Amino acid sequence: MDILFIGGTGQISEPVTARAIAAGHKVFVLNRGTSAASLPKGVEAIIGDMDADEPYRNLGSRRFDVVCQFRAFDTAQIARDIETFRGRTGQYIFISSASVYQKPPRDSVITEKTPAVNPFWLYSQKKIACENLLRDAKGLNWTIVRPSHTIRTGLPTQVEDGDQLGHRLLAGKPVIVAGDGSSLWTLTRPVDFAVPFVNLFGKQKALGETFHITQHMNAYSWDTIYQALARGLDVEADIVHVPTETLIKYDPDLTGPLLGDKSWTAIFDNSKVMAVAGEFTAAADIDSVVEDSVATFKARAASGEWTPAASDDLFDRIAKEQRALGG
């Protein structure tokens, strides 16, 4: 099939592009050209910014069997896609986010029947609005895919920026985990995500449906994740547990990422996507899951090109004051 990826060199989309090529599809990628060199052999690059009129408007004059939208984050972008591809593609796939699921969660396991209600995070609310706009669209065969936390080049983190977390671990500084460190979190490698994702292409049973693609019924505590990162870096993790409510008082900007996402347990049942795209497996050993992220961070750290984040002093202060309370 002829497949158009809007964005094809990102954290998720680059492995998906490679998988689609390996599956025999003809892949076209619209991106800004800054990372076109990393595209797999055989991919046809269409240089352009998706927020500019050209060449985006001309895409509608071409026929693609599948269009995959990786870069849309607001309804204006989705509205333009609807007008551009309505009646001109067999399947339009929108990459949403598993963060849209109900917060606080009411069930221990998340399925696609879990309501999409997130009162804490604007990012998730925008994704929900995009999904709703697609569902109301006429003449467009849509599929919604919700990845959870996918990792390839960045370190998985709950509070700090990924590279900030890595440098704090290397420096022996305390790293912060919200809560008591026992809440369970799902991590998925994009290379594993890519298999069922590409298998959704052209599937009649995928049209008008929503799927999440994650590890199946498997998750790790945040303490386990940070300890695995530390092992990969050959250091010990000095973890300080801080209540979520306390962290938000220190930095209100953490409200969305924590209350809207990472402070809650997230375990996913992937039965629905398996019924359409086929059975798939994802790496489950935590050291294997974080291996690529650790390796790419090490390469960046070795370059020496890093400036401590402005929030570094704040995290030092939070850790010190929490420990003063006996935590």
N, C-alpha and C positions, 0 to 999 in steps of 0.2 A: 504494500500500500504506500501511497504518498502521504508522509507525515510532516506536519509543520509544528515545530517547537518555537514558541515565543519565549525566548530565553532558553539556552541549551548548554550553558557552561557553568551553571550554578552548583550548589551543594548537592542537590537532588538531581537536577536535570542532566548534568554531565554523564553520570553513570547510566541514566535512562537513555540518553542519546546513543551511547555505545551499545547498550543492549538492543535497541531498536535496529541498529545497523547489523548487529550479529544475527538478528532474527530475519534479515533479508528485506527490510523495509527501505524505501528511499526517503531520506530524512533531509528536510530543509530547516534551517535555524535562523530566526530573526534575532539579531542582537546588535549591540552598538559597535561591534568590531574590536573592542578592546581586548577580548579574550578569544577571538576567532581562531588563533593559532593552536589552541588546545582542542579544537574539534577533531573527532576521529576522521580517518581517511574515508572519503566517500560522501561526507556531509556537504551539502550546498549551503553556503552562508549567504544570508540576505542581510546586508548591512543597513541598519537603521534603528532609530529610537522608537519604541512602541508608543511614546507620548507625542511624537511628531507626526505631522500629516503624511509625509513621504518618508519611506515607501509604504507605510502601513496601509494607507487607503487602497493601494493597488493590490494588496493581498486578496481582496475580495473578488478580483477578476480572475483569480486562479482557482482551480478545483483541488482541494486536499481531501483525502479520505478521512483523516483525523487531524484535528488541531488541538494542541496541548498548551494551555495558558499557565505558565509558571510564575509570571511576574505581576499579575493584577492584584491590587490591594484595596481598590475602592470601586464603587458602583459606576463611576464615570467611565472607567476603563472597561468594565464588563458591558456597559451599555453600548460602547463603540464596537466591541467584539460581536455583540448580538447583531448589530446592523451590518457589520462587515461580512460575517460568516453565515448569517441566516440563509438557509436554502442552498448554501455553497459548500457544505462539508457534511460528511456522513456522521461525524461524531465530534463534538466539542467537549474537551476535558478541562475542567477548571481545578487547579490545585488550591484547595482550601487549607484548613488546619484542624487538627484534632483538639486544639485549644478551644474550639467553639462549644464543646460539650459542657453540659450543665455544671455550674459551680455555685455553691458547694455540691459535690457529687452525692447522689442518693443511692447509688448502687455500687457494689464493690468491683463489678466488671462492666466495662463500657461496650455497648453494641451500637449499631446505627440507629436503633430505636431510642437511645438516650437523647433527651431533648437538647437542642442547640440553644443554650441560654447562658450567656456569660456577662454578668453585670459589672465586672471589675476591669476588663481590659478592652480598650478601644480597638486594638489590632483584631481581636477576636470578633468584636461587634461588627467591624467592617467586613470581615470574611463572611459572617452570617448574612449581612445585607447583600453581599454579592451572590451568595447562594440563593437567597430569596428572589432576587432579580432574575436569575437564570431560570428558576422554577416557573416563573410567570411568563417567560419568553415564549412566543409562538414561532414555529417554523425552524427551531434549532434543536437538534438532537444532542442533549447535554448529558454529561456524566460528571459527578463531583467526586473528587478523591481527597481524603483528609489524611495527610501524613502526620505522624506524631513527631517526637524529637529525633531527627535524623542527624547522624554525625559522620563526617569524613575528613575535614581539614581543621575544624575547630574543636576545642576541648568542651565536653558537655559540662555545663555549670548551672548552678541553681541561683546564685546571687551575683557573683563577680562576672566580669567579662571573661571570655575563655582564655585569652592570652594572659590577662591579669591573674587569673587563677593559677595558670602554669608557672608564672614568674614568682608568685607568692609561695607556691610549693617548693620551687627551686631554692628560694631564699630562706626557707625554714620559717616563714611567717605563718601566723594562724589563718586558716581559711574558714569561712562561715557557712554553716548549713542551717537552713530554717527548720524550726521544730526540734525534734529530738533525734533526727537522722534516720528514722525508721520508716518514713513514708516511702512507698514503692513507686518507681518511675521507669517508664519504658524507653529504651534506646534502640534505634534501628539503623543499620548501615544502608546507605542509598543503593549499594550494589545488590542488597537483598530486596529492598523495596522495588527495584527496577523490574524484577522478574514478573510478579503479578501485574504490575502497572502496564507493562508492554502487552501482557496477555489479555488485557481489557480492550485492546484496539480492535475495533470492528465487531465487537460482540453485541448482538442484538439485545441480550439480556442485561447489558450494562447501560442501555439508554434510559434516561429518566431515573437513574438510580444514584445513590450516594454510598460510597465505600470508604472505610479507613484501611490503611495498609501499614502494619506495624509488626513487631514481634507478636506472636500469638500466645496469649495467656502466660506471659513471662515478664518479669520486671525485677528491678534491683533497688535496694535502699540507697538513698543519697550517700550515706556513709560508705557503702560498698563501692559506689561509683568513684568517689574521691580517693578511696584507698587504692583502687585499681589504677587511677591516674598517677598516684604517687609511686606505685610499684613500677610503672612504665618509665617514670623519671628517675628511678633509683633513689628515692627519698622517702621520708616518713611524712604522713599527713597529720598536721596539727589542727584538728577539727574543733571548732567552737560552735556549740549549738545555741541558737538564739531564737526565741519565739517570733513567729511571723509578724504578729502585731507590733512587737518591739522594733523589728527591722523597718517596718513601714513608717513608724514614728521618726526614726532616724532619717529615712529617705522615702518620701511619699511616692516617688517614681517607681518604687518596687511593688506598688500595689497591684498593678496589672500583671506583671510577670509572676508574682507569687500567689496572691489570692485568685488571680485569673488563670493560673496554670500550675506552676511547679511546686506549690506547697501541698498539693493534694496527691493522693495515690491515684495512679493511672495504669490500669491493666485492661488490655483490649482483647476482645473476642473477634477473630478474623474469619469466622465461618462464612459470612456473607460473601466476601470477595473470593474466598476459596471455591465457593459453589459456582462462580462464574469464570474466574481466571485459572482455576486449578490449584491443587495443593502446592504449597511452597514452604521452604524452611528458611530461617534466618539464624545467623550466628547467635548463640546464646551465652557462651562463655564470656564473662565480662572483660577479661583481658584481651580476648580476640576482638570483641566489639569496639574497644577503644584504641586498638593497636594503630590504625592509620591516623587517627586524630593525634595521638601522642607523637608519632613519627614526624608528622608535618609540623607540629608545634616545635619539636626539637630542632628542626631545620631552620625555622624562623628565629628561635632563640639563639642559635649558633651564629646568626648573622650580626647579632648585637644591636640591631636596629629596633629598639623598643624604648619608649618613654613611659615611666609609671603613670597610671591613670590618675586623674584628679581625685577619684574616690578612694585611692589607696590609703591615705591618711585616715579617712572616715572608717574604713574597715579595721584599721589598727585600733582606733578608738573604741569601736563597738566591741571588738574582742576583749580589749582590756577592761572595759566597764562591765561586760557580762561576767568575766572571770572574777571581778571584784565582788560580785554577788554570790560567788561560790559555784558558778556554772562551768 
